[in-house]
Amino acid sequence: MAVSGERLPVSGLSLRLLVTGHCSLLTAVLACAATTTRPYYLPLPAAAVAEIELDIREATRALAEGLARDSIALSIIQEKDGFIDSGWLDARTLEHTGARPLGADVVRVRAWVNPAKLFWSELSVEATFRPMADPSRPERELDVPLPEDHPLQKRLGGVIQKLIVQYGDADALKEFQRQTTRALQADSAARVQADSTKARPDTTKVKPDTTRTKPDTTTN
């Protein structure tokens, strides 16, 4: 039995388990706390993900400053909760707009900052639009990721890469670059598949009936 006040040794494995458990718990608390300003939903699977060596507050601040420097207007910056939301933006100017969010001319950026490994944070950044309106469905279900080759996606990738160079390491940069390449390839493959499944016009022409009824030449 340990004597009161005695410090117990912690193995490397135990430390990793403690850190992992702490991160998982903190992520759940950030998502579910009644006082959080975060939305109830998580980032879309297509969101760009990267890790940097900053705590949640510092990482959120650094990301917000990077987006602002790249002229992307922001509406919500919650450093404590690790959340950023641009609100709806004009896709051309990336300034706030009161236009109806319908079609790729109106876009939105959201970012979640969660704990990663010890002293590091994970950034999840999505760029979306709404291709359709459907009052019968929850609004979040209408959000669709912008194509990977969209100018806004490229700008976001540039912002994130600069943060990794400044606050990350070589492994984090390589992983982000691999992720970007995979996303571009998946997007391209999806487009090819969509094009190939489009209904093709029927090229089969109906040939005119060349069989003519010959007059009866039989004489009575």
C-alpha positions in Angstrom: 0.0 0.0 0.0 1.3 3.4 -0.8 2.2 5.7 2.1 0.2 9.0 2.2 2.1 11.6 0.2 4.3 9.0 -1.6 4.6 9.6 -5.3 4.0 6.5 -7.3 6.1 5.8 -10.4 4.3 6.2 -13.8 5.5 4.2 -16.8 5.6 5.6 -20.3 2.6 3.5 -21.2 0.7 4.6 -18.2 1.5 8.2 -19.0 0.3 7.8 -22.6 -2.9 6.2 -21.4 -3.5 9.0 -18.9 -2.9 11.6 -21.6 -5.1 9.8 -24.1 -7.9 9.4 -21.5 -7.6 13.1 -20.5 -7.8 14.2 -24.2 -10.8 12.0 -24.9 -12.6 13.3 -21.8 -11.8 16.9 -22.6 -13.0 16.5 -26.2 -16.3 15.1 -24.9 -16.6 17.9 -22.3 -16.0 20.6 -25.0 -18.6 19.0 -27.2 -21.3 18.5 -24.6 -20.9 21.2 -21.9 -24.0 23.2 -21.5 -22.0 26.5 -21.5 -20.0 25.7 -24.7 -20.6 27.9 -27.8 -19.8 24.9 -30.0 -22.5 23.5 -32.2 -23.8 20.1 -31.3 -22.5 18.5 -34.5 -19.0 17.5 -35.5 -16.9 18.5 -38.5 -17.8 16.8 -41.8 -15.5 13.8 -42.7 -14.0 15.9 -45.6 -12.7 18.5 -43.2 -8.9 19.3 -43.3 -7.2 17.9 -40.2 -3.8 19.0 -38.9 -1.9 19.0 -35.6 0.2 21.9 -34.1 2.1 22.2 -30.9 -0.1 24.8 -29.1 -2.8 24.4 -26.5 -6.5 24.9 -27.5 -6.6 28.6 -26.7 -3.4 29.4 -28.5 -4.2 27.2 -31.5 -7.6 28.7 -31.9 -6.2 32.2 -31.8 -3.4 31.3 -34.2 -5.9 29.8 -36.7 -8.2 32.8 -36.4 -5.4 35.2 -37.0 -4.2 33.1 -40.0 -7.7 33.1 -41.6 -8.1 36.9 -41.0 -4.7 37.6 -42.6 -5.9 35.7 -45.7 -8.9 38.0 -45.8 -11.4 35.4 -44.7 -14.1 37.2 -42.6 -15.0 35.6 -39.3 -18.1 35.8 -37.1 -17.4 33.7 -34.0 -14.0 33.1 -32.4 -14.2 31.1 -29.1 -10.7 30.5 -27.9 -11.9 28.7 -24.7 -14.1 26.3 -26.5 -11.8 25.9 -29.5 -14.4 26.9 -32.2 -14.4 29.3 -35.1 -17.3 30.1 -37.5 -17.2 32.6 -40.4 -20.9 32.8 -40.9 -22.1 32.9 -44.5 -19.7 34.6 -46.9 -19.8 35.8 -50.4 -17.7 33.2 -52.3 -16.0 35.9 -54.4 -15.1 38.4 -51.7 -15.1 36.2 -48.6 -17.0 38.9 -46.8 -20.2 38.5 -44.8 -23.3 38.4 -46.9 -27.0 38.5 -46.2 -27.7 36.4 -49.4 -29.7 33.2 -49.0 -27.2 30.3 -48.5 -28.1 28.4 -51.6 -25.6 27.4 -54.2 -21.8 27.7 -54.3 -21.8 31.5 -54.4 -22.4 31.5 -50.6 -19.9 29.6 -48.5 -19.0 29.0 -44.9 -15.9 28.1 -42.9 -16.0 26.3 -39.5 -13.1 25.1 -37.4 -12.9 22.9 -34.3 -9.8 22.7 -32.2 -9.4 19.6 -30.0 -6.7 18.3 -27.7 -4.3 15.9 -29.5 -1.1 14.4 -28.0 0.5 16.1 -25.0 0.8 19.9 -25.5 -0.6 19.6 -29.1 -4.0 20.5 -30.6 -5.8 19.1 -33.6 -7.4 21.5 -36.1 -10.4 20.4 -38.1 -11.4 23.0 -40.7 -14.3 22.6 -43.1 -15.5 24.8 -46.0 -19.2 24.2 -47.0 -22.1 25.4 -49.1 -25.7 24.3 -49.5 -26.7 23.1 -52.9 -30.4 22.8 -52.1 -33.0 24.0 -49.7 -35.2 21.5 -47.8 -37.3 22.8 -44.8 -38.1 19.2 -43.8 -34.4 18.4 -43.0 -32.2 19.8 -40.2 -30.0 22.6 -41.6 -26.8 20.8 -40.9 -27.8 18.0 -43.2 -27.8 20.4 -46.1 -24.2 21.4 -45.7 -21.9 19.9 -48.4 -18.1 20.3 -48.6 -16.7 22.5 -51.3 -14.7 20.7 -54.0 -11.1 20.3 -53.1 -10.0 22.4 -56.1 -12.3 25.3 -55.0 -10.3 28.6 -54.4 -11.5 28.8 -50.8 -10.3 25.2 -50.1 -6.9 26.1 -51.5 -6.7 29.2 -49.3 -7.6 27.2 -46.2 -4.9 24.6 -47.1 -2.4 27.4 -47.4 -3.3 28.9 -44.0 -3.1 25.5 -42.3 0.2 24.6 -43.9 1.7 27.9 -42.7 0.6 27.1 -39.1 2.1 23.6 -39.3 5.4 25.1 -40.5 5.4 27.6 -37.7 4.0 25.4 -34.8 4.3 21.8 -36.0 7.0 19.5 -37.1 8.1 17.6 -40.3 5.8 14.6 -39.5 2.7 16.8 -39.1 3.5 18.6 -42.4 4.0 15.4 -44.3 0.8 13.9 -42.9 -1.2 17.1 -43.9 0.3 17.0 -47.4 -0.6 13.3 -47.8 -4.1 14.0 -46.6 -4.5 16.9 -49.1 -3.3 14.6 -52.0 -5.7 11.9 -51.0 -8.6 14.3 -50.8 -7.8 15.7 -54.3 -7.6 12.2 -55.7 -10.9 11.1 -54.0 -12.6 14.2 -55.3 -11.3 13.6 -58.8 -12.4 10.0 -58.8 -15.9 10.9 -57.5 -16.3 13.4 -60.4 -15.2 10.8 -63.0 -17.7 8.3 -61.5 -20.5 10.9 -61.5 -19.8 11.7 -65.2 -19.7 8.1 -66.2 -23.1 7.4 -64.6 -24.9 10.2 -66.3 -27.6 9.1 -68.7 -26.2 9.1 -72.2 -28.5 10.0 -75.1 -29.8 7.1 -77.1 -27.8 6.9 -80.3 -29.8 4.1 -81.7 -31.8 5.4 -84.6 -35.0 3.8 -85.7 -34.5 2.7 -89.2 -37.4 3.5 -91.5 -39.3 0.5 -92.7 -37.9 -0.3 -96.2 -40.3 -3.2 -96.8 -42.8 -2.0 -99.3 -46.1 -3.7 -100.1 -45.9 -4.8 -103.7 -49.1 -4.4 -105.7 -50.9 -7.6 -106.6 -49.8 -8.4 -110.1 -51.9 -11.5 -110.4 -54.5 -11.1 -113.2 -57.8 -12.8 -112.8 
